[in-house]
Amino acid sequence: MKPTALILLALSIPLLSDGTLADRRTSLEQAVSEARDRHPGRVLSAETQRRNGRESHNIRILTDDGRVRRLHMDAESGRFERRDRRR
């Protein structure tokens, strides 16, 4: 591999000052922003929970039409999850 290609590859991997890989998980703030884009309204609550070693963001929004939407985002993948309403 050419030296310039190696340098470009090394620069493309984000590192923190201590040399560890940067955290790529979705922040709660980013999750709330995405949730508001999908469902305009007032955010009633937003929290991060850890279950089975994975973090998820739980967001409740009061939509403009008066409904409460409960959204769940996997913090590692950044994807909204569907959950069964019955628990």
PDB file with SEQRES, HELIX, SHEET and CRYST1 records, atoms N, CA, C and O in Angstrom:
SEQRES   1 A   87  MET LYS PRO THR ALA LEU ILE LEU LEU ALA LEU SER ILE          
SEQRES   2 A   87  PRO LEU LEU SER ASP GLY THR LEU ALA ASP ARG ARG THR          
SEQRES   3 A   87  SER LEU GLU GLN ALA VAL SER GLU ALA ARG ASP ARG HIS          
SEQRES   4 A   87  PRO GLY ARG VAL LEU SER ALA GLU THR GLN ARG ARG ASN          
SEQRES   5 A   87  GLY ARG GLU SER HIS ASN ILE ARG ILE LEU THR ASP ASP          
SEQRES   6 A   87  GLY ARG VAL ARG ARG LEU HIS MET ASP ALA GLU SER GLY          
SEQRES   7 A   87  ARG PHE GLU ARG ARG ASP ARG ARG ARG                          
HELIX    1 AA1 PRO A    3  LEU A   11  1                                   9    
HELIX    2 AA2 LEU A   28  ARG A   38  1                                  11    
SHEET    1 AA1 4 GLY A  41  ARG A  51  0                                        
SHEET    2 AA1 4 ARG A  54  THR A  63 -1                                        
SHEET    3 AA1 4 VAL A  68  ASP A  74 -1                                        
SHEET    4 AA1 4 PHE A  80  GLU A  81 -1                                        
CRYST1    1.000    1.000    1.000  90.00  90.00  90.00 P 1           1          
ATOM      1  N   MET A   1       0.850  -1.173   0.000  1.00  0.00           N  
ATOM      2  CA  MET A   1       0.000   0.000   0.000  1.00  0.00           C  
ATOM      3  C   MET A   1       0.896   1.238   0.000  1.00  0.00           C  
ATOM      4  O   MET A   1       1.946   1.256   0.643  1.00  0.00           O  
ATOM      5  N   LYS A   2       0.474   2.260  -0.722  1.00  0.00           N  
ATOM      6  CA  LYS A   2       1.269   3.488  -0.820  1.00  0.00           C  
ATOM      7  C   LYS A   2       1.232   4.248   0.507  1.00  0.00           C  
ATOM      8  O   LYS A   2       0.236   4.196   1.228  1.00  0.00           O  
ATOM      9  N   PRO A   3       2.317   4.953   0.826  1.00  0.00           N  
ATOM     10  CA  PRO A   3       2.368   5.704   2.085  1.00  0.00           C  
ATOM     11  C   PRO A   3       1.247   6.740   2.205  1.00  0.00           C  
ATOM     12  O   PRO A   3       0.705   6.940   3.291  1.00  0.00           O  
ATOM     13  N   THR A   4       0.900   7.395   1.103  1.00  0.00           N  
ATOM     14  CA  THR A   4      -0.173   8.401   1.187  1.00  0.00           C  
ATOM     15  C   THR A   4      -1.512   7.739   1.491  1.00  0.00           C  
ATOM     16  O   THR A   4      -2.339   8.319   2.194  1.00  0.00           O  
ATOM     17  N   ALA A   5      -1.737   6.533   0.971  1.00  0.00           N  
ATOM     18  CA  ALA A   5      -2.981   5.823   1.256  1.00  0.00           C  
ATOM     19  C   ALA A   5      -3.045   5.441   2.735  1.00  0.00           C  
ATOM     20  O   ALA A   5      -4.110   5.502   3.349  1.00  0.00           O  
ATOM     21  N   LEU A   6      -1.909   5.051   3.302  1.00  0.00           N  
ATOM     22  CA  LEU A   6      -1.868   4.707   4.722  1.00  0.00           C  
ATOM     23  C   LEU A   6      -2.149   5.922   5.597  1.00  0.00           C  
ATOM     24  O   LEU A   6      -2.841   5.818   6.610  1.00  0.00           O  
ATOM     25  N   ILE A   7      -1.621   7.056   5.211  1.00  0.00           N  
ATOM     26  CA  ILE A   7      -1.854   8.283   5.978  1.00  0.00           C  
ATOM     27  C   ILE A   7      -3.324   8.663   5.921  1.00  0.00           C  
ATOM     28  O   ILE A   7      -3.917   9.018   6.940  1.00  0.00           O  
ATOM     29  N   LEU A   8      -3.914   8.589   4.732  1.00  0.00           N  
ATOM     30  CA  LEU A   8      -5.334   8.912   4.596  1.00  0.00           C  
ATOM     31  C   LEU A   8      -6.197   7.947   5.406  1.00  0.00           C  
ATOM     32  O   LEU A   8      -7.180   8.356   6.025  1.00  0.00           O  
ATOM     33  N   LEU A   9      -5.829   6.681   5.400  1.00  0.00           N  
ATOM     34  CA  LEU A   9      -6.576   5.699   6.175  1.00  0.00           C  
ATOM     35  C   LEU A   9      -6.479   6.002   7.661  1.00  0.00           C  
ATOM     36  O   LEU A   9      -7.480   5.938   8.374  1.00  0.00           O  
ATOM     37  N   ALA A  10      -5.297   6.329   8.127  1.00  0.00           N  
ATOM     38  CA  ALA A  10      -5.097   6.639   9.544  1.00  0.00           C  
ATOM     39  C   ALA A  10      -5.875   7.895   9.948  1.00  0.00           C  
ATOM     40  O   ALA A  10      -6.399   7.963  11.060  1.00  0.00           O  
ATOM     41  N   LEU A  11      -5.954   8.868   9.075  1.00  0.00           N  
ATOM     42  CA  LEU A  11      -6.678  10.102   9.381  1.00  0.00           C  
ATOM     43  C   LEU A  11      -8.190   9.907   9.372  1.00  0.00           C  
ATOM     44  O   LEU A  11      -8.924  10.695   9.968  1.00  0.00           O  
ATOM     45  N   SER A  12      -8.647   8.873   8.704  1.00  0.00           N  
ATOM     46  CA  SER A  12     -10.092   8.653   8.616  1.00  0.00           C  
ATOM     47  C   SER A  12     -10.663   7.976   9.856  1.00  0.00           C  
ATOM     48  O   SER A  12     -11.883   7.914  10.012  1.00  0.00           O  
ATOM     49  N   ILE A  13      -9.813   7.469  10.735  1.00  0.00           N  
ATOM     50  CA  ILE A  13     -10.266   6.821  11.979  1.00  0.00           C  
ATOM     51  C   ILE A  13     -10.192   7.849  13.093  1.00  0.00           C  
ATOM     52  O   ILE A  13      -9.101   8.250  13.498  1.00  0.00           O  
ATOM     53  N   PRO A  14     -11.359   8.282  13.597  1.00  0.00           N  
ATOM     54  CA  PRO A  14     -11.333   9.314  14.648  1.00  0.00           C  
ATOM     55  C   PRO A  14     -10.786   8.764  15.962  1.00  0.00           C  
ATOM     56  O   PRO A  14     -11.227   7.725  16.452  1.00  0.00           O  
ATOM     57  N   LEU A  15      -9.821   9.481  16.517  1.00  0.00           N  
ATOM     58  CA  LEU A  15      -9.214   9.081  17.791  1.00  0.00           C  
ATOM     59  C   LEU A  15      -9.363  10.203  18.799  1.00  0.00           C  
ATOM     60  O   LEU A  15      -9.360  11.381  18.441  1.00  0.00           O  
ATOM     61  N   LEU A  16      -9.492   9.833  20.048  1.00  0.00           N  
ATOM     62  CA  LEU A  16      -9.484  10.804  21.116  1.00  0.00           C  
ATOM     63  C   LEU A  16      -8.041  11.121  21.485  1.00  0.00           C  
ATOM     64  O   LEU A  16      -7.119  10.457  21.013  1.00  0.00           O  
ATOM     65  N   SER A  17      -7.845  12.118  22.313  1.00  0.00           N  
ATOM     66  CA  SER A  17      -6.484  12.533  22.663  1.00  0.00           C  
ATOM     67  C   SER A  17      -5.707  11.434  23.381  1.00  0.00           C  
ATOM     68  O   SER A  17      -4.477  11.407  23.319  1.00  0.00           O  
ATOM     69  N   ASP A  18      -6.411  10.523  24.064  1.00  0.00           N  
ATOM     70  CA  ASP A  18      -5.698   9.451  24.764  1.00  0.00           C  
ATOM     71  C   ASP A  18      -5.446   8.242  23.862  1.00  0.00           C  
ATOM     72  O   ASP A  18      -4.939   7.221  24.327  1.00  0.00           O  
ATOM     73  N   GLY A  19      -5.795   8.349  22.571  1.00  0.00           N  
ATOM     74  CA  GLY A  19      -5.507   7.273  21.631  1.00  0.00           C  
ATOM     75  C   GLY A  19      -6.613   6.247  21.475  1.00  0.00           C  
ATOM     76  O   GLY A  19      -6.472   5.323  20.674  1.00  0.00           O  
ATOM     77  N   THR A  20      -7.715   6.377  22.214  1.00  0.00           N  
ATOM     78  CA  THR A  20      -8.818   5.426  22.080  1.00  0.00           C  
ATOM     79  C   THR A  20      -9.731   5.862  20.939  1.00  0.00           C  
ATOM     80  O   THR A  20      -9.738   7.031  20.553  1.00  0.00           O  
ATOM     81  N   LEU A  21     -10.488   4.932  20.410  1.00  0.00           N  
ATOM     82  CA  LEU A  21     -11.419   5.263  19.340  1.00  0.00           C  
ATOM     83  C   LEU A  21     -12.534   6.158  19.878  1.00  0.00           C  
ATOM     84  O   LEU A  21     -13.006   5.969  20.999  1.00  0.00           O  
ATOM     85  N   ALA A  22     -12.945   7.124  19.076  1.00  0.00           N  
ATOM     86  CA  ALA A  22     -14.022   8.030  19.469  1.00  0.00           C  
ATOM     87  C   ALA A  22     -15.334   7.265  19.580  1.00  0.00           C  
ATOM     88  O   ALA A  22     -15.571   6.301  18.852  1.00  0.00           O  
ATOM     89  N   ASP A  23     -16.171   7.705  20.492  1.00  0.00           N  
ATOM     90  CA  ASP A  23     -17.474   7.094  20.719  1.00  0.00           C  
ATOM     91  C   ASP A  23     -18.406   7.494  19.582  1.00  0.00           C  
ATOM     92  O   ASP A  23     -18.595   8.683  19.326  1.00  0.00           O  
ATOM     93  N   ARG A  24     -18.984   6.525  18.907  1.00  0.00           N  
ATOM     94  CA  ARG A  24     -19.850   6.813  17.769  1.00  0.00           C  
ATOM     95  C   ARG A  24     -21.323   6.666  18.112  1.00  0.00           C  
ATOM     96  O   ARG A  24     -22.166   6.718  17.216  1.00  0.00           O  
ATOM     97  N   ARG A  25     -21.650   6.487  19.368  1.00  0.00           N  
ATOM     98  CA  ARG A  25     -23.042   6.289  19.717  1.00  0.00           C  
ATOM     99  C   ARG A  25     -23.813   7.596  19.562  1.00  0.00           C  
ATOM    100  O   ARG A  25     -23.239   8.684  19.613  1.00  0.00           O  
ATOM    101  N   THR A  26     -25.107   7.467  19.375  1.00  0.00           N  
ATOM    102  CA  THR A  26     -25.982   8.619  19.219  1.00  0.00           C  
ATOM    103  C   THR A  26     -26.253   9.220  20.592  1.00  0.00           C  
ATOM    104  O   THR A  26     -26.627   8.508  21.524  1.00  0.00           O  
ATOM    105  N   SER A  27     -26.066  10.514  20.714  1.00  0.00           N  
ATOM    106  CA  SER A  27     -26.318  11.177  22.001  1.00  0.00           C  
ATOM    107  C   SER A  27     -27.823  11.351  22.199  1.00  0.00           C  
ATOM    108  O   SER A  27     -28.602  11.270  21.249  1.00  0.00           O  
ATOM    109  N   LEU A  28     -28.212  11.590  23.433  1.00  0.00           N  
ATOM    110  CA  LEU A  28     -29.622  11.822  23.735  1.00  0.00           C  
ATOM    111  C   LEU A  28     -30.108  13.078  23.004  1.00  0.00           C  
ATOM    112  O   LEU A  28     -31.232  13.115  22.504  1.00  0.00           O  
ATOM    113  N   GLU A  29     -29.271  14.082  22.948  1.00  0.00           N  
ATOM    114  CA  GLU A  29     -29.626  15.320  22.246  1.00  0.00           C  
ATOM    115  C   GLU A  29     -29.899  15.057  20.765  1.00  0.00           C  
ATOM    116  O   GLU A  29     -30.866  15.581  20.212  1.00  0.00           O  
ATOM    117  N   GLN A  30     -29.053  14.247  20.118  1.00  0.00           N  
ATOM    118  CA  GLN A  30     -29.269  13.904  18.707  1.00  0.00           C  
ATOM    119  C   GLN A  30     -30.553  13.104  18.528  1.00  0.00           C  
ATOM    120  O   GLN A  30     -31.289  13.318  17.565  1.00  0.00           O  
ATOM    121  N   ALA A  31     -30.825  12.183  19.452  1.00  0.00           N  
ATOM    122  CA  ALA A  31     -32.028  11.360  19.375  1.00  0.00           C  
ATOM    123  C   ALA A  31     -33.282  12.219  19.498  1.00  0.00           C  
ATOM    124  O   ALA A  31     -34.252  12.014  18.768  1.00  0.00           O  
ATOM    125  N   VAL A  32     -33.264  13.179  20.418  1.00  0.00           N  
ATOM    126  CA  VAL A  32     -34.408  14.073  20.593  1.00  0.00           C  
ATOM    127  C   VAL A  32     -34.625  14.902  19.333  1.00  0.00           C  
ATOM    128  O   VAL A  32     -35.762  15.093  18.902  1.00  0.00           O  
ATOM    129  N   SER A  33     -33.558  15.385  18.752  1.00  0.00           N  
ATOM    130  CA  SER A  33     -33.667  16.180  17.528  1.00  0.00           C  
ATOM    131  C   SER A  33     -34.302  15.370  16.395  1.00  0.00           C  
ATOM    132  O   SER A  33     -35.182  15.866  15.692  1.00  0.00           O  
ATOM    133  N   GLU A  34     -33.856  14.132  16.221  1.00  0.00           N  
ATOM    134  CA  GLU A  34     -34.431  13.261  15.189  1.00  0.00           C  
ATOM    135  C   GLU A  34     -35.891  12.950  15.477  1.00  0.00           C  
ATOM    136  O   GLU A  34     -36.716  12.929  14.565  1.00  0.00           O  
ATOM    137  N   ALA A  35     -36.211  12.709  16.743  1.00  0.00           N  
ATOM    138  CA  ALA A  35     -37.592  12.401  17.118  1.00  0.00           C  
ATOM    139  C   ALA A  35     -38.501  13.596  16.820  1.00  0.00           C  
ATOM    140  O   ALA A  35     -39.618  13.416  16.335  1.00  0.00           O  
ATOM    141  N   ARG A  36     -38.035  14.798  17.103  1.00  0.00           N  
ATOM    142  CA  ARG A  36     -38.832  15.999  16.826  1.00  0.00           C  
ATOM    143  C   ARG A  36     -38.990  16.224  15.336  1.00  0.00           C  
ATOM    144  O   ARG A  36     -40.015  16.748  14.901  1.00  0.00           O  
ATOM    145  N   ASP A  37     -38.003  15.842  14.544  1.00  0.00           N  
ATOM    146  CA  ASP A  37     -38.129  15.946  13.081  1.00  0.00           C  
ATOM    147  C   ASP A  37     -39.236  15.017  12.580  1.00  0.00           C  
ATOM    148  O   ASP A  37     -39.990  15.368  11.672  1.00  0.00           O  
ATOM    149  N   ARG A  38     -39.323  13.843  13.174  1.00  0.00           N  
ATOM    150  CA  ARG A  38     -40.333  12.850  12.763  1.00  0.00           C  
ATOM    151  C   ARG A  38     -41.726  13.186  13.272  1.00  0.00           C  
ATOM    152  O   ARG A  38     -42.723  12.974  12.582  1.00  0.00           O  
ATOM    153  N   HIS A  39     -41.778  13.717  14.498  1.00  0.00           N  
ATOM    154  CA  HIS A  39     -43.063  13.986  15.152  1.00  0.00           C  
ATOM    155  C   HIS A  39     -43.005  15.372  15.796  1.00  0.00           C  
ATOM    156  O   HIS A  39     -42.648  15.493  16.968  1.00  0.00           O  
ATOM    157  N   PRO A  40     -43.355  16.421  15.039  1.00  0.00           N  
ATOM    158  CA  PRO A  40     -43.323  17.764  15.620  1.00  0.00           C  
ATOM    159  C   PRO A  40     -44.235  17.864  16.837  1.00  0.00           C  
ATOM    160  O   PRO A  40     -45.328  17.297  16.864  1.00  0.00           O  
ATOM    161  N   GLY A  41     -43.769  18.587  17.830  1.00  0.00           N  
ATOM    162  CA  GLY A  41     -44.547  18.762  19.051  1.00  0.00           C  
ATOM    163  C   GLY A  41     -43.632  19.089  20.209  1.00  0.00           C  
ATOM    164  O   GLY A  41     -42.490  19.507  20.021  1.00  0.00           O  
ATOM    165  N   ARG A  42     -44.152  18.890  21.420  1.00  0.00           N  
ATOM    166  CA  ARG A  42     -43.409  19.224  22.639  1.00  0.00           C  
ATOM    167  C   ARG A  42     -42.838  17.958  23.257  1.00  0.00           C  
ATOM    168  O   ARG A  42     -43.556  16.977  23.448  1.00  0.00           O  
ATOM    169  N   VAL A  43     -41.558  17.977  23.567  1.00  0.00           N  
ATOM    170  CA  VAL A  43     -40.915  16.832  24.213  1.00  0.00           C  
ATOM    171  C   VAL A  43     -41.339  16.814  25.677  1.00  0.00           C  
ATOM    172  O   VAL A  43     -41.093  17.764  26.420  1.00  0.00           O  
ATOM    173  N   LEU A  44     -41.980  15.718  26.080  1.00  0.00           N  
ATOM    174  CA  LEU A  44     -42.425  15.570  27.466  1.00  0.00           C  
ATOM    175  C   LEU A  44     -41.328  15.008  28.348  1.00  0.00           C  
ATOM    176  O   LEU A  44     -41.167  15.426  29.495  1.00  0.00           O  
ATOM    177  N   SER A  45     -40.564  14.049  27.806  1.00  0.00           N  
ATOM    178  CA  SER A  45     -39.464  13.472  28.569  1.00  0.00           C  
ATOM    179  C   SER A  45     -38.478  12.819  27.608  1.00  0.00           C  
ATOM    180  O   SER A  45     -38.823  12.430  26.492  1.00  0.00           O  
ATOM    181  N   ALA A  46     -37.252  12.715  28.075  1.00  0.00           N  
ATOM    182  CA  ALA A  46     -36.196  12.050  27.303  1.00  0.00           C  
ATOM    183  C   ALA A  46     -35.176  11.518  28.296  1.00  0.00           C  
ATOM    184  O   ALA A  46     -34.680  12.253  29.149  1.00  0.00           O  
ATOM    185  N   GLU A  47     -34.871  10.238  28.177  1.00  0.00           N  
ATOM    186  CA  GLU A  47     -33.903   9.630  29.085  1.00  0.00           C  
ATOM    187  C   GLU A  47     -33.158   8.507  28.375  1.00  0.00           C  
ATOM    188  O   GLU A  47     -33.621   7.971  27.368  1.00  0.00           O  
ATOM    189  N   THR A  48     -32.013   8.170  28.911  1.00  0.00           N  
ATOM    190  CA  THR A  48     -31.216   7.065  28.396  1.00  0.00           C  
ATOM    191  C   THR A  48     -31.239   5.954  29.427  1.00  0.00           C  
ATOM    192  O   THR A  48     -31.025   6.191  30.616  1.00  0.00           O  
ATOM    193  N   GLN A  49     -31.500   4.736  28.962  1.00  0.00           N  
ATOM    194  CA  GLN A  49     -31.504   3.570  29.848  1.00  0.00           C  
ATOM    195  C   GLN A  49     -30.544   2.527  29.307  1.00  0.00           C  
ATOM    196  O   GLN A  49     -30.283   2.456  28.107  1.00  0.00           O  
ATOM    197  N   ARG A  50     -30.027   1.720  30.222  1.00  0.00           N  
ATOM    198  CA  ARG A  50     -29.151   0.608  29.834  1.00  0.00           C  
ATOM    199  C   ARG A  50     -29.852  -0.684  30.207  1.00  0.00           C  
ATOM    200  O   ARG A  50     -30.218  -0.896  31.363  1.00  0.00           O  
ATOM    201  N   ARG A  51     -30.037  -1.551  29.209  1.00  0.00           N  
ATOM    202  CA  ARG A  51     -30.628  -2.875  29.426  1.00  0.00           C  
ATOM    203  C   ARG A  51     -29.797  -3.898  28.683  1.00  0.00           C  
ATOM    204  O   ARG A  51     -29.448  -3.709  27.517  1.00  0.00           O  
ATOM    205  N   ASN A  52     -29.487  -4.973  29.363  1.00  0.00           N  
ATOM    206  CA  ASN A  52     -28.707  -6.059  28.762  1.00  0.00           C  
ATOM    207  C   ASN A  52     -27.433  -5.553  28.093  1.00  0.00           C  
ATOM    208  O   ASN A  52     -27.039  -6.047  27.037  1.00  0.00           O  
ATOM    209  N   GLY A  53     -26.796  -4.568  28.713  1.00  0.00           N  
ATOM    210  CA  GLY A  53     -25.529  -4.060  28.190  1.00  0.00           C  
ATOM    211  C   GLY A  53     -25.660  -3.098  27.033  1.00  0.00           C  
ATOM    212  O   GLY A  53     -24.646  -2.681  26.475  1.00  0.00           O  
ATOM    213  N   ARG A  54     -26.874  -2.728  26.649  1.00  0.00           N  
ATOM    214  CA  ARG A  54     -27.079  -1.793  25.535  1.00  0.00           C  
ATOM    215  C   ARG A  54     -27.829  -0.568  26.028  1.00  0.00           C  
ATOM    216  O   ARG A  54     -28.718  -0.660  26.875  1.00  0.00           O  
ATOM    217  N   GLU A  55     -27.455   0.576  25.482  1.00  0.00           N  
ATOM    218  CA  GLU A  55     -28.136   1.811  25.831  1.00  0.00           C  
ATOM    219  C   GLU A  55     -29.226   2.112  24.811  1.00  0.00           C  
ATOM    220  O   GLU A  55     -29.067   1.878  23.613  1.00  0.00           O  
ATOM    221  N   SER A  56     -30.330   2.636  25.318  1.00  0.00           N  
ATOM    222  CA  SER A  56     -31.387   3.105  24.426  1.00  0.00           C  
ATOM    223  C   SER A  56     -31.922   4.424  24.955  1.00  0.00           C  
ATOM    224  O   SER A  56     -31.933   4.675  26.160  1.00  0.00           O  
ATOM    225  N   HIS A  57     -32.362   5.257  24.028  1.00  0.00           N  
ATOM    226  CA  HIS A  57     -32.945   6.544  24.376  1.00  0.00           C  
ATOM    227  C   HIS A  57     -34.465   6.405  24.288  1.00  0.00           C  
ATOM    228  O   HIS A  57     -34.999   5.942  23.280  1.00  0.00           O  
ATOM    229  N   ASN A  58     -35.144   6.807  25.342  1.00  0.00           N  
ATOM    230  CA  ASN A  58     -36.600   6.764  25.395  1.00  0.00           C  
ATOM    231  C   ASN A  58     -37.108   8.196  25.409  1.00  0.00           C  
ATOM    232  O   ASN A  58     -36.741   8.996  26.270  1.00  0.00           O  
ATOM    233  N   ILE A  59     -37.966   8.505  24.432  1.00  0.00           N  
ATOM    234  CA  ILE A  59     -38.436   9.876  24.249  1.00  0.00           C  
ATOM    235  C   ILE A  59     -39.955   9.869  24.155  1.00  0.00           C  
ATOM    236  O   ILE A  59     -40.537   9.043  23.452  1.00  0.00           O  
ATOM    237  N   ARG A  60     -40.594  10.795  24.868  1.00  0.00           N  
ATOM    238  CA  ARG A  60     -42.054  10.971  24.781  1.00  0.00           C  
ATOM    239  C   ARG A  60     -42.323  12.366  24.243  1.00  0.00           C  
ATOM    240  O   ARG A  60     -41.800  13.357  24.752  1.00  0.00           O  
ATOM    241  N   ILE A  61     -43.158  12.425  23.191  1.00  0.00           N  
ATOM    242  CA  ILE A  61     -43.494  13.696  22.551  1.00  0.00           C  
ATOM    243  C   ILE A  61     -45.005  13.859  22.521  1.00  0.00           C  
ATOM    244  O   ILE A  61     -45.727  12.931  22.158  1.00  0.00           O  
ATOM    245  N   LEU A  62     -45.482  15.040  22.901  1.00  0.00           N  
ATOM    246  CA  LEU A  62     -46.883  15.401  22.730  1.00  0.00           C  
ATOM    247  C   LEU A  62     -46.982  16.061  21.364  1.00  0.00           C  
ATOM    248  O   LEU A  62     -46.500  17.176  21.168  1.00  0.00           O  
ATOM    249  N   THR A  63     -47.615  15.362  20.415  1.00  0.00           N  
ATOM    250  CA  THR A  63     -47.677  15.862  19.045  1.00  0.00           C  
ATOM    251  C   THR A  63     -48.676  17.010  18.936  1.00  0.00           C  
ATOM    252  O   THR A  63     -49.484  17.239  19.836  1.00  0.00           O  
ATOM    253  N   ASP A  64     -48.603  17.720  17.823  1.00  0.00           N  
ATOM    254  CA  ASP A  64     -49.478  18.872  17.609  1.00  0.00           C  
ATOM    255  C   ASP A  64     -50.955  18.486  17.580  1.00  0.00           C  
ATOM    256  O   ASP A  64     -51.818  19.324  17.842  1.00  0.00           O  
ATOM    257  N   ASP A  65     -51.256  17.212  17.262  1.00  0.00           N  
ATOM    258  CA  ASP A  65     -52.655  16.770  17.245  1.00  0.00           C  
ATOM    259  C   ASP A  65     -53.095  16.177  18.591  1.00  0.00           C  
ATOM    260  O   ASP A  65     -54.177  15.597  18.681  1.00  0.00           O  
ATOM    261  N   GLY A  66     -52.272  16.317  19.636  1.00  0.00           N  
ATOM    262  CA  GLY A  66     -52.655  15.920  20.983  1.00  0.00           C  
ATOM    263  C   GLY A  66     -52.332  14.484  21.373  1.00  0.00           C  
ATOM    264  O   GLY A  66     -52.733  14.037  22.447  1.00  0.00           O  
ATOM    265  N   ARG A  67     -51.622  13.758  20.533  1.00  0.00           N  
ATOM    266  CA  ARG A  67     -51.253  12.379  20.856  1.00  0.00           C  
ATOM    267  C   ARG A  67     -49.872  12.339  21.508  1.00  0.00           C  
ATOM    268  O   ARG A  67     -49.015  13.182  21.240  1.00  0.00           O  
ATOM    269  N   VAL A  68     -49.678  11.345  22.364  1.00  0.00           N  
ATOM    270  CA  VAL A  68     -48.357  11.143  22.967  1.00  0.00           C  
ATOM    271  C   VAL A  68     -47.665  10.026  22.216  1.00  0.00           C  
ATOM    272  O   VAL A  68     -48.177   8.909  22.132  1.00  0.00           O  
ATOM    273  N   ARG A  69     -46.496  10.331  21.668  1.00  0.00           N  
ATOM    274  CA  ARG A  69     -45.690   9.341  20.950  1.00  0.00           C  
ATOM    275  C   ARG A  69     -44.543   8.906  21.843  1.00  0.00           C  
ATOM    276  O   ARG A  69     -43.839   9.734  22.421  1.00  0.00           O  
ATOM    277  N   ARG A  70     -44.364   7.602  21.950  1.00  0.00           N  
ATOM    278  CA  ARG A  70     -43.237   7.045  22.703  1.00  0.00           C  
ATOM    279  C   ARG A  70     -42.271   6.449  21.693  1.00  0.00           C  
ATOM    280  O   ARG A  70     -42.619   5.527  20.954  1.00  0.00           O  
ATOM    281  N   LEU A  71     -41.070   6.977  21.667  1.00  0.00           N  
ATOM    282  CA  LEU A  71     -40.062   6.535  20.713  1.00  0.00           C  
ATOM    283  C   LEU A  71     -38.877   5.943  21.455  1.00  0.00           C  
ATOM    284  O   LEU A  71     -38.513   6.407  22.536  1.00  0.00           O  
ATOM    285  N   HIS A  72     -38.289   4.932  20.877  1.00  0.00           N  
ATOM    286  CA  HIS A  72     -37.140   4.246  21.471  1.00  0.00           C  
ATOM    287  C   HIS A  72     -36.058   4.145  20.408  1.00  0.00           C  
ATOM    288  O   HIS A  72     -36.294   3.615  19.323  1.00  0.00           O  
ATOM    289  N   MET A  73     -34.877   4.651  20.719  1.00  0.00           N  
ATOM    290  CA  MET A  73     -33.758   4.604  19.781  1.00  0.00           C  
ATOM    291  C   MET A  73     -32.606   3.822  20.399  1.00  0.00           C  
ATOM    292  O   MET A  73     -32.224   4.065  21.544  1.00  0.00           O  
ATOM    293  N   ASP A  74     -32.059   2.890  19.640  1.00  0.00           N  
ATOM    294  CA  ASP A  74     -30.848   2.191  20.052  1.00  0.00           C  
ATOM    295  C   ASP A  74     -29.703   3.190  19.935  1.00  0.00           C  
ATOM    296  O   ASP A  74     -29.441   3.706  18.848  1.00  0.00           O  
ATOM    297  N   ALA A  75     -29.019   3.469  21.040  1.00  0.00           N  
ATOM    298  CA  ALA A  75     -27.973   4.498  21.055  1.00  0.00           C  
ATOM    299  C   ALA A  75     -26.769   4.114  20.211  1.00  0.00           C  
ATOM    300  O   ALA A  75     -26.091   4.993  19.678  1.00  0.00           O  
ATOM    301  N   GLU A  76     -26.487   2.832  20.076  1.00  0.00           N  
ATOM    302  CA  GLU A  76     -25.312   2.408  19.320  1.00  0.00           C  
ATOM    303  C   GLU A  76     -25.542   2.474  17.810  1.00  0.00           C  
ATOM    304  O   GLU A  76     -24.659   2.902  17.067  1.00  0.00           O  
ATOM    305  N   SER A  77     -26.726   2.053  17.354  1.00  0.00           N  
ATOM    306  CA  SER A  77     -26.990   2.042  15.911  1.00  0.00           C  
ATOM    307  C   SER A  77     -27.628   3.334  15.432  1.00  0.00           C  
ATOM    308  O   SER A  77     -27.526   3.673  14.253  1.00  0.00           O  
ATOM    309  N   GLY A  78     -28.289   4.065  16.335  1.00  0.00           N  
ATOM    310  CA  GLY A  78     -28.976   5.283  15.936  1.00  0.00           C  
ATOM    311  C   GLY A  78     -30.310   5.025  15.258  1.00  0.00           C  
ATOM    312  O   GLY A  78     -30.887   5.920  14.641  1.00  0.00           O  
ATOM    313  N   ARG A  79     -30.795   3.798  15.374  1.00  0.00           N  
ATOM    314  CA  ARG A  79     -32.066   3.437  14.734  1.00  0.00           C  
ATOM    315  C   ARG A  79     -33.192   3.438  15.752  1.00  0.00           C  
ATOM    316  O   ARG A  79     -33.028   3.023  16.900  1.00  0.00           O  
ATOM    317  N   PHE A  80     -34.350   3.921  15.289  1.00  0.00           N  
ATOM    318  CA  PHE A  80     -35.532   3.840  16.136  1.00  0.00           C  
ATOM    319  C   PHE A  80     -36.025   2.408  16.125  1.00  0.00           C  
ATOM    320  O   PHE A  80     -36.009   1.741  15.091  1.00  0.00           O  
ATOM    321  N   GLU A  81     -36.466   1.940  17.289  1.00  0.00           N  
ATOM    322  CA  GLU A  81     -36.916   0.553  17.437  1.00  0.00           C  
ATOM    323  C   GLU A  81     -38.425   0.523  17.568  1.00  0.00           C  
ATOM    324  O   GLU A  81     -39.039   1.446  18.105  1.00  0.00           O  
ATOM    325  N   ARG A  82     -39.011  -0.554  17.068  1.00  0.00           N  
ATOM    326  CA  ARG A  82     -40.441  -0.790  17.303  1.00  0.00           C  
ATOM    327  C   ARG A  82     -40.544  -1.660  18.536  1.00  0.00           C  
ATOM    328  O   ARG A  82     -39.827  -2.650  18.676  1.00  0.00           O  
ATOM    329  N   ARG A  83     -41.432  -1.286  19.419  1.00  0.00           N  
ATOM    330  CA  ARG A  83     -41.635  -2.096  20.628  1.00  0.00           C  
ATOM    331  C   ARG A  83     -43.101  -2.434  20.734  1.00  0.00           C  
ATOM    332  O   ARG A  83     -43.979  -1.649  20.375  1.00  0.00           O  
ATOM    333  N   ASP A  84     -43.338  -3.628  21.240  1.00  0.00           N  
ATOM    334  CA  ASP A  84     -44.702  -4.051  21.472  1.00  0.00           C  
ATOM    335  C   ASP A  84     -45.299  -3.198  22.587  1.00  0.00           C  
ATOM    336  O   ASP A  84     -44.675  -3.032  23.635  1.00  0.00           O  
ATOM    337  N   ARG A  85     -46.488  -2.659  22.379  1.00  0.00           N  
ATOM    338  CA  ARG A  85     -47.099  -1.791  23.390  1.00  0.00           C  
ATOM    339  C   ARG A  85     -47.498  -2.566  24.629  1.00  0.00           C  
ATOM    340  O   ARG A  85     -47.576  -1.999  25.719  1.00  0.00           O  
ATOM    341  N   ARG A  86     -47.751  -3.861  24.475  1.00  0.00           N  
ATOM    342  CA  ARG A  86     -48.115  -4.679  25.635  1.00  0.00           C  
ATOM    343  C   ARG A  86     -46.847  -5.159  26.324  1.00  0.00           C  
ATOM    344  O   ARG A  86     -45.944  -5.679  25.668  1.00  0.00           O  
ATOM    345  N   ARG A  87     -46.770  -4.991  27.624  1.00  0.00           N  
ATOM    346  CA  ARG A  87     -45.575  -5.455  28.351  1.00  0.00           C  
ATOM    347  C   ARG A  87     -45.941  -6.442  29.372  1.00  0.00           C  
ATOM    348  O   ARG A  87     -45.072  -6.946  30.083  1.00  0.00           O  
TER     349      ARG A  87                                                      
END                                                                             
